[in-house]
Amino acid sequence: MSGDQSQPGAGPMPEEADEAVFGETPDVYGAYPRLTEDQTARLAEHGQRRSVASNDVLIQEGERCETFFVVLSGSVAVVEDYGTPEEHVLRVHGPGRFIGELGLLHGQVAFYTAVAREPGEVLVVSLDRLRHLVSQDPALGDVVLRACLGRRALLVGQGAGFRIIGSRYSPDTRRLREFAVRNRLPHRWIDLETDEEAEELLRRFGVGPEETPLVIWRDATLLRNPSNAELARLIGLPSLPAGSRHGDVLIVGSGPAGLAAAVYAASEGLSTTVVEAMAAGGQAGTSSRIENLLGFPAGISGAELTERAVLQAGKFGAGISIPVEATGLRTTDEDLYVVAFADGSEIAARAVVLAMGARYRRLRVPGIERLEGTSVHYSATVYEAQQCRTDPVAVVGGGNSAGQAVLFLAGYAPKVHLLVRGPSLEANMSRYLIDQVERHPRVEVMLHTEVTEVVGREVLEELDVVDNRTGGHRRLAVQGLFVFTGADPHTEWLAGTIALDSRNFVLTGPEAQEACADPEVWHGRGRSCMTLETSLPGVFAVGDVRSGSVKRVASAAGEGAMAIHFVHRHLGHSAAPGTTGTSASAGGSDVSARLRHKESAWLG
């Protein structure tokens, strides 16, 4: 077993030397906490001790892990490509540490092998027992969650996991890379155009360049230009359950609004399914740091906020399926709504919450398309930032997303140009962001500036920009372009089904009722259209997809929670004769309580 422990370190830190085993990876980033004696004792009440010999495998790369391990004595190495010539050690853990990362919590397959480095003893706790325990012990749950999030980030940064081999000019390569990035899946991209390793791998597997992009994992699994769904199944992302697909609430989209709706619906006893076309978290999930969210004075990354919300929804039994793309909406004679999906499947529900969010608009200038996904990006995460350590970059946009991206990228790139079409930042950016942007020594704000051309054949080399007051042009030497220029809603599949405004955002409340094709539908129900209700009774819209919404994480989450209040009112009005509906005043506690699931409880 070769030893590659340079990330994050090669030996125990001085303050840990008295309790760490020799060669243990230090806890530089807070991803490898040592459990207290009390925490270990509590876990021991729910687990079993097991002796391990050298080279005993605890977790196998590529297989699902249903067990939580705590090292009691000896040490455990976390290894990539175990048993192959490329085998290398990622981490070493000694007594008091536990084994696992984010995939453990989500039921994904393991991206590494955990193997005993020397004889010792481990504590074995089933995931069901662990979930029950931490639901009663939030402090322990917080330690485990933070560590798992940190470990996933480190795996991502190291290029562990599967490999994507494809050309930077291939739309399918960009599609696979975006799906992997947005879902925070550990992977490494091997560029067919410039990486010598690509040619060697193609020869090894007997594959021609025309068959790329490829996904290769553990030199044992090869997928030729897989769909996002095929890649998701390989990794173990949650899919739609088999069998009957009928429930109380179907939520389309899993940004802050959709996840909030899922938490409140499931916690109040409604059988709840969430479907997502790309990745949980929406645009907020790609944010490097959200600093104006109530309750997080130090800020929180979009990834951490998303993972906490996903686990919280799972605690109450909400099912989240990725990637599932909605393609149609219709009603049935049983007063149900049926949503159809691109794979031909359908789900019926008594109420639907639309929370698809919006996608950042593509910048339409000459030369940009061939560089999208390689040098031109529509999100700013650690994946993209790592490519900017030595080169200047430019950010286009004047809103909060652009401001957050600028500050994040300035921590990596030597220079960040913020290109703003308008005369100031005050119109669309929060004051706290403006102050930080204008003070940052690596940031140059360029007002009245628009991009007219993207220059570069294989990678971005220059931008041609124009001053829209004088018409004067200027060339900026940058190697990365990040675009945050407003967003368009994901409502193509709803055209002609529900009322949309002139920009295709979903109308709700009085505006929706006024635009309803059949005004009598409300008279027949004895009520008016509720605040977040669309032109179809029982279909609600929340977050960025809703016309007139406030584009803030807190307001989106609030709308998601409020929508479930209206769902209860709708179900109460639409209850069949002789059945018990749910009154608004009752808070919905008795609706479908029999359908509440507890087996996926996680954090209390």
C-alpha positions in Angstrom: 0.0 0.0 0.0 1.6 3.2 -1.1 1.4 6.2 1.2 -0.1 9.5 -0.2 -1.1 11.5 2.8 -0.2 14.9 1.5 -3.8 15.9 1.7 -4.2 17.3 4.2 -1.1 16.1 6.0 1.4 13.4 6.6 1.5 12.9 10.4 -0.2 13.7 13.7 -0.3 17.3 14.8 1.7 18.0 18.0 -1.4 18.6 20.1 -2.7 15.2 19.1 0.5 13.2 19.4 -0.4 11.7 22.8 -3.6 10.1 21.5 -3.1 9.7 17.7 -1.5 6.7 16.1 1.7 7.2 14.1 1.0 8.5 10.6 -2.6 9.6 11.4 -4.0 12.3 9.1 -4.3 15.5 11.2 -7.6 17.2 11.5 -6.6 20.4 9.7 -10.0 21.1 8.2 -12.3 19.9 10.9 -13.3 16.9 8.8 -11.8 14.3 11.1 -13.0 15.0 14.6 -12.2 12.6 17.5 -15.4 11.6 19.3 -15.5 12.2 23.1 -15.5 9.3 25.5 -19.2 10.0 26.3 -20.1 10.0 22.6 -18.3 6.7 22.0 -20.0 5.2 25.0 -23.4 6.2 23.8 -22.7 4.7 20.4 -21.4 1.5 22.1 -24.8 1.1 23.7 -26.3 0.7 20.2 -23.5 -1.3 18.5 -21.1 -4.2 18.8 -17.4 -4.4 19.2 -15.5 -6.3 16.5 -11.8 -7.3 16.4 -10.1 -6.6 13.1 -6.8 -8.0 11.7 -4.4 -6.2 9.4 -5.9 -5.8 5.9 -9.5 -6.5 6.9 -11.8 -4.6 4.6 -14.5 -2.6 6.4 -15.9 -0.6 3.5 -15.5 -1.7 -0.2 -15.2 1.0 -2.9 -18.2 0.8 -5.3 -20.5 -0.9 -2.8 -23.2 0.5 -0.6 -22.2 0.8 3.1 -24.9 0.1 5.7 -22.6 0.3 8.7 -21.0 3.1 10.8 -17.6 2.3 12.1 -15.8 3.9 15.1 -12.1 3.0 15.6 -11.5 1.9 19.2 -7.9 0.7 18.8 -5.4 0.3 16.0 -5.9 2.3 12.8 -7.9 2.3 9.6 -6.7 3.6 6.2 -9.0 5.1 3.6 -7.7 4.0 0.3 -8.5 4.7 -3.3 -8.0 2.1 -6.1 -7.4 -0.6 -3.4 -5.7 -3.7 -4.8 -4.6 -2.1 -8.0 -1.2 -0.6 -9.2 -2.8 2.8 -8.6 -3.6 2.2 -5.0 -2.9 5.1 -2.7 -3.8 6.1 0.8 -6.1 9.1 1.2 -6.4 9.2 5.0 -5.4 7.3 8.2 -7.7 7.3 11.2 -6.8 6.2 14.8 -8.8 5.6 18.0 -11.8 7.9 18.5 -12.4 8.6 14.9 -15.2 7.3 12.7 -15.2 6.1 9.1 -17.6 7.5 6.5 -18.5 10.5 4.4 -21.6 12.1 2.9 -22.5 9.0 0.8 -23.0 7.1 4.0 -25.9 9.3 4.9 -27.5 9.2 1.5 -27.1 5.5 0.7 -24.6 6.1 -2.1 -21.9 3.6 -3.0 -18.5 4.2 -1.4 -15.9 6.2 -3.3 -13.0 4.5 -1.4 -12.1 1.3 0.5 -11.6 1.4 4.3 -9.1 -1.2 5.4 -7.5 -2.0 8.8 -3.9 -0.9 8.7 -3.0 -2.9 11.9 -4.8 -5.2 14.3 -7.3 -3.5 16.6 -10.9 -3.1 17.5 -13.8 -1.2 15.9 -17.3 -0.4 17.1 -20.0 -1.4 14.5 -23.3 0.5 14.5 -26.0 -0.1 11.9 -27.3 3.0 10.2 -30.8 2.5 11.5 -29.4 2.5 15.1 -27.2 5.5 14.3 -30.1 7.5 12.9 -32.2 6.7 16.0 -29.4 7.7 18.3 -28.5 11.0 16.7 -32.2 12.0 16.4 -32.1 12.0 20.2 -28.6 13.6 20.4 -28.3 16.7 18.1 -24.8 17.4 19.3 -23.6 14.1 18.0 -25.6 14.5 14.9 -24.0 17.8 14.2 -20.5 16.4 14.6 -21.2 13.5 12.2 -22.8 15.8 9.6 -20.1 18.4 9.6 -17.4 15.8 9.3 -19.2 14.0 6.4 -19.7 17.3 4.5 -16.0 18.2 5.0 -14.8 14.8 3.9 -16.9 14.9 0.7 -15.4 18.4 -0.1 -11.9 16.9 0.3 -12.7 13.9 -1.9 -14.0 16.3 -4.6 -11.0 18.5 -4.4 -8.6 15.5 -4.8 -10.3 14.2 -7.9 -11.2 10.9 -6.3 -14.1 8.8 -7.6 -15.0 8.0 -11.2 -13.4 9.5 -14.3 -15.1 11.3 -17.1 -13.2 11.1 -20.4 -14.3 13.5 -23.1 -13.6 16.5 -25.2 -14.0 20.0 -23.9 -15.9 20.7 -27.1 -18.5 17.9 -26.5 -21.9 19.0 -25.2 -22.4 15.6 -23.6 -19.1 15.9 -21.7 -20.2 19.3 -20.4 -23.6 17.7 -19.4 -21.9 14.9 -17.4 -19.5 17.3 -15.8 -22.3 19.7 -14.8 -24.3 16.9 -13.3 -21.4 15.6 -11.3 -20.4 19.1 -10.1 -23.9 20.1 -9.1 -24.4 16.9 -7.2 -21.0 17.1 -5.5 -20.0 13.7 -6.8 -16.2 13.0 -6.5 -14.8 12.6 -10.0 -12.0 13.7 -12.3 -12.3 15.0 -15.8 -9.7 13.8 -18.3 -9.7 16.1 -21.4 -9.6 14.1 -24.6 -7.9 17.1 -26.3 -5.0 17.7 -24.0 -4.5 14.9 -21.5 -2.1 12.1 -22.4 -3.9 9.8 -20.0 -7.0 9.9 -22.1 -5.4 8.2 -25.1 -3.9 5.5 -22.8 -7.3 4.7 -21.2 -9.0 4.6 -24.6 -6.5 2.0 -25.7 -6.9 0.0 -22.5 -10.6 -0.3 -22.9 -10.6 -0.6 -26.7 -12.8 2.4 -27.2 -12.5 5.0 -30.0 -12.7 8.8 -29.5 -16.0 8.8 -31.4 -17.5 6.8 -28.5 -16.7 9.3 -25.9 -17.6 10.7 -23.4 -16.9 7.8 -21.1 -17.4 7.2 -17.4 -14.9 4.8 -15.9 -14.9 3.7 -12.3 -12.5 1.3 -10.6 -11.3 0.1 -14.1 -14.2 -2.3 -13.9 -17.2 -0.2 -14.9 -17.4 1.6 -18.2 -20.4 3.6 -19.4 -20.4 5.0 -23.0 -22.0 8.5 -23.1 -24.4 7.6 -20.2 -27.5 9.7 -19.5 -27.6 11.6 -16.2 -30.0 9.0 -14.9 -27.5 6.1 -15.7 -24.7 8.0 -13.9 -27.0 8.6 -11.0 -27.8 4.9 -10.7 -24.2 4.0 -10.8 -23.4 6.2 -7.9 -26.6 5.3 -6.0 -28.5 8.6 -6.1 -32.1 8.0 -5.0 -34.5 7.1 -7.8 -38.3 6.9 -7.9 -39.7 4.0 -5.9 -41.1 1.1 -7.8 -44.7 0.2 -7.7 -47.7 2.4 -6.8 -46.8 6.1 -7.2 -49.6 8.0 -5.5 -49.4 10.3 -2.5 -50.6 13.4 -0.9 -48.0 16.0 -2.1 -45.7 16.0 -5.1 -43.0 18.7 -5.0 -41.3 19.4 -8.3 -37.8 21.0 -7.6 -35.5 20.8 -4.6 -34.1 24.3 -4.0 -34.7 26.0 -0.7 -38.4 26.4 -1.5 -38.9 22.8 -2.5 -36.9 21.4 0.4 -38.8 23.6 3.0 -42.1 22.4 1.6 -40.8 18.8 1.9 -39.8 19.2 5.5 -43.1 20.8 6.5 -45.3 18.4 4.5 -43.6 15.2 5.7 -43.3 16.4 9.3 -47.1 17.1 9.3 -48.0 13.6 8.1 -48.4 14.1 4.4 -46.9 11.4 2.2 -44.4 13.5 0.3 -42.3 12.9 -2.8 -39.7 15.4 -4.2 -38.4 15.1 -7.8 -35.4 17.0 -9.1 -34.1 17.3 -12.6 -30.5 18.2 -11.8 -29.4 18.5 -8.2 -30.7 19.3 -4.8 -30.2 22.9 -3.7 -31.1 24.8 -6.9 -29.1 27.9 -7.5 -28.6 28.4 -3.8 -26.8 25.1 -3.7 -24.0 26.5 -5.9 -23.4 29.5 -3.7 -20.0 29.6 -2.0 -21.4 31.5 1.0 -24.8 32.8 2.0 -24.3 35.5 4.6 -27.7 37.2 4.8 -29.7 34.1 5.9 -31.4 34.5 9.3 -29.7 32.4 12.0 -26.3 32.0 10.3 -24.3 35.1 11.4 -21.0 33.6 10.0 -22.7 32.6 6.8 -23.2 29.1 5.4 -22.3 27.5 2.1 -25.1 26.5 -0.3 -23.8 22.9 -0.2 -24.0 22.7 3.6 -27.5 24.3 3.7 -28.7 21.9 1.0 -27.3 18.8 2.7 -28.9 19.8 6.1 -32.2 20.4 4.4 -32.1 17.1 2.5 -31.3 15.1 5.7 -34.0 17.0 7.6 -36.6 16.1 4.9 -35.5 12.5 5.0 -35.8 12.4 8.7 -39.6 12.9 8.3 -39.9 10.4 5.5 -39.9 12.6 2.4 -38.6 10.8 -0.7 -36.2 12.7 -3.0 -35.5 11.4 -6.4 -32.7 12.6 -8.8 -32.6 13.1 -11.7 -36.3 13.1 -12.7 -37.4 15.7 -15.3 -41.1 16.7 -15.4 -42.6 16.9 -18.8 -46.4 17.3 -18.3 -49.2 18.0 -15.8 -52.8 16.7 -16.1 -55.9 16.1 -13.9 -57.8 12.9 -13.4 -61.5 12.2 -12.7 -60.6 11.4 -9.1 -59.5 15.0 -8.5 -55.8 14.0 -8.6 -53.0 15.6 -10.5 -50.6 13.4 -12.5 -47.1 14.6 -13.4 -45.4 12.8 -16.3 -41.6 12.5 -16.6 -39.1 12.2 -19.4 -38.5 8.5 -18.7 -42.2 7.7 -19.3 -43.1 7.3 -15.6 -45.9 9.2 -13.8 -46.8 10.2 -10.2 -50.3 11.0 -9.0 -50.9 13.3 -6.0 -53.7 15.2 -4.3 -51.7 18.4 -4.4 -48.6 19.6 -6.4 -46.0 22.2 -5.3 -44.0 23.7 -8.2 -40.6 24.8 -7.0 -38.4 24.3 -10.1 -36.6 27.6 -9.6 -34.9 29.3 -12.5 -31.7 28.8 -14.5 -29.1 31.5 -15.1 -29.4 33.0 -18.6 -26.7 32.0 -21.1 -24.6 34.9 -22.3 -25.1 35.2 -26.0 -21.9 36.6 -27.5 -19.6 35.4 -30.3 -17.2 32.6 -29.3 -18.8 31.6 -26.0 -20.5 28.3 -26.8 -17.4 26.3 -27.4 -15.9 27.3 -24.1 -19.0 26.8 -21.9 -18.2 24.2 -19.2 -14.4 24.6 -19.6 -13.6 28.3 -19.3 -17.1 29.8 -19.1 -19.2 28.9 -16.1 -22.7 29.6 -14.7 -21.8 28.8 -11.1 -18.8 29.4 -8.9 -18.0 26.3 -6.8 -14.7 24.8 -5.6 -14.5 22.8 -8.9 -14.3 26.0 -11.0 -12.3 28.0 -8.5 -9.5 25.4 -8.5 -8.8 26.2 -12.1 -8.3 29.9 -11.3 -5.4 29.8 -8.9 -2.9 31.5 -11.2 -5.0 33.4 -13.7 -7.3 36.4 -13.6 -11.1 35.9 -14.2 -14.1 37.9 -14.9 -17.6 37.8 -13.4 -20.6 39.2 -15.3 -23.6 40.4 -13.3 -24.7 43.0 -10.8 -26.8 41.0 -8.3 -26.1 39.1 -5.1 -25.1 35.9 -6.9 -22.5 37.8 -8.8 -21.2 39.5 -5.6 -21.0 36.3 -3.7 -19.1 34.7 -6.7 -16.7 37.6 -6.9 -15.7 37.3 -3.2 -15.4 33.6 -3.4 -13.2 33.6 -6.5 -11.0 36.4 -5.1 -9.9 33.8 -2.6 -8.4 31.8 -5.4 -7.6 34.0 -8.4 -5.1 36.8 -8.4 -7.5 39.3 -10.0 -11.3 39.3 -10.5 -13.0 41.8 -12.8 -16.7 42.4 -12.0 -18.4 43.5 -15.2 -21.7 45.4 -14.6 -23.9 46.7 -17.4 -25.6 49.3 -15.2 -24.3 52.5 -13.6 -24.0 51.1 -10.1 -24.2 48.1 -7.8 -26.9 49.5 -5.6 -29.8 48.6 -7.8 -29.5 44.8 -7.4 -26.8 44.0 -4.8 -27.1 44.0 -1.0 -25.2 46.7 0.8 -23.1 44.2 2.8 -21.9 42.6 -0.4 -21.2 46.0 -2.1 -19.0 47.0 0.8 -16.9 43.8 0.7 -16.6 43.9 -3.1 -15.5 47.5 -3.3 -12.9 47.0 -0.5 -11.4 43.8 -1.8 -7.8 44.4 -3.1 -8.1 41.8 -5.9 -11.4 43.0 -7.3 -11.9 45.6 -10.0 -15.5 46.8 -10.5 -16.2 47.9 -14.1 -19.5 49.7 -14.5 -21.3 50.4 -17.8 -19.4 47.4 -19.2 -20.7 44.6 -21.5 -19.0 41.6 -23.0 -19.0 41.7 -26.9 -16.8 38.7 -27.7 -15.1 35.7 -26.1 -11.6 35.0 -27.5 -9.9 31.6 -27.3 -9.8 28.4 -29.2 -9.3 25.7 -26.6 -9.4 27.9 -23.4 -10.5 31.4 -22.7 -7.7 33.9 -23.5 -9.4 37.3 -23.7 -12.7 39.1 -23.4 -13.6 42.0 -25.7 -15.7 44.4 -23.6 -17.4 47.7 -24.4 -18.2 50.8 -22.4 -21.9 51.2 -23.2 -21.7 55.0 -22.7 -18.8 55.8 -24.9 -18.7 52.8 -27.3 -15.0 52.3 -26.5 -13.7 48.8 -26.6 -11.1 47.1 -24.3 -9.4 43.7 -24.1 -9.2 41.9 -20.8 -6.8 39.0 -20.4 -8.7 36.4 -18.4 -8.8 32.7 -18.3 -12.2 32.2 -16.7 -15.6 33.8 -17.2 -18.5 33.4 -14.7 -21.9 34.6 -15.7 -24.7 35.6 -13.4 -27.1 37.7 -15.5 -30.6 36.9 -14.3 -32.6 33.8 -14.6 -35.3 32.2 -16.7 -37.9 29.8 -15.1 -38.2 26.1 -15.7 -41.8 26.3 -17.0 -41.6 25.1 -20.6 -43.5 21.9 -19.7 -46.4 23.9 -18.1 -47.2 26.1 -21.1 -50.9 25.9 -21.9 -51.6 24.1 -18.6 -51.4 26.9 -16.0 -51.3 30.7 -16.3 -47.9 32.2 -16.8 -46.8 35.9 -16.9 -45.1 37.6 -19.9 -41.7 36.2 -18.8 -43.1 32.6 -18.2 -43.0 32.8 -14.4 -46.0 31.1 -12.7 -48.9 33.4 -11.7 -50.4 32.8 -8.3 -53.2 34.2 -6.1 -55.7 36.8 -7.5 -53.6 37.2 -10.7 -53.8 33.5 -11.3 -57.6 33.4 -10.6 -58.1 36.3 -13.0 -56.1 34.5 -15.7 -57.9 31.2 -15.2 -59.5 29.8 -18.3 -62.5 28.7 -16.3 -63.4 31.2 -13.6 -66.3 28.9 -12.4 -63.7 26.5 -11.0 -63.3 28.7 -7.9 -67.0 29.3 -7.5 -67.7 25.6 -7.5 -65.2 25.2 -4.6 -66.7 27.9 -2.6 -63.4 29.8 -2.2 -61.0 32.1 -4.0 -57.6 31.3 -5.2 -55.2 31.2 -2.3 -52.0 33.3 -2.1 -49.5 30.8 -3.5 -52.1 28.8 -5.6 -51.9 28.7 -9.4 -54.7 28.8 -11.9 -55.3 25.1 -11.1 -56.8 24.5 -7.6 -54.4 22.4 -5.5 -51.3 23.3 -7.6 -49.0 25.8 -5.8 -45.9 27.7 -6.9 -43.1 28.8 -4.6 -39.7 30.3 -4.8 -38.0 31.7 -7.9 -40.4 30.1 -10.3 -43.3 32.1 -9.0 -44.2 35.5 -10.6 -43.3 38.3 -8.2 -41.3 36.3 -5.8 -38.5 37.8 -3.8 -35.2 36.2 -4.9 -33.9 35.4 -1.5 -33.2 32.0 0.2 -35.2 32.9 3.3 -38.3 34.0 1.4 -38.1 30.9 -0.8 -38.0 28.7 2.3 -40.8 30.7 3.9 -43.0 30.3 0.8 -42.3 26.5 0.8 -43.5 26.3 4.4 -46.5 28.5 3.7 -47.5 26.5 0.7 -48.1 23.4 2.9 -50.4 25.4 5.1 -52.5 26.1 1.9 -52.2 22.4 0.8 -53.9 21.5 4.1 -56.7 24.0 3.3 -57.1 22.6 -0.2 -57.2 19.0 1.0 -59.8 20.0 3.6 -62.0 21.6 0.9 -61.6 18.7 -1.5 -62.2 15.9 0.9 -64.7 13.4 -0.4 -68.1 13.1 1.3 -67.9 11.0 4.5 -64.1 11.5 4.9 -62.3 13.8 7.3 -60.5 16.7 5.7 -57.9 18.9 7.4 -58.9 22.2 8.8 -56.5 25.1 8.5 -56.7 25.7 12.3 -55.8 22.1 13.1 -52.5 22.5 11.3 -52.9 19.4 9.3 -51.8 17.0 12.1 -54.4 14.3 11.2 -54.0 14.2 7.4 -52.5 10.9 6.2 -50.7 10.5 9.5 -50.6 6.8 8.8 -48.3 7.6 5.9 -45.6 9.2 8.0 -42.3 7.3 7.8 -39.8 7.2 10.6 -37.3 4.7 9.2 -35.3 7.5 7.6 -35.0 9.7 10.7 -31.6 11.3 10.9 -31.1 14.6 12.8 -33.4 15.5 15.7 
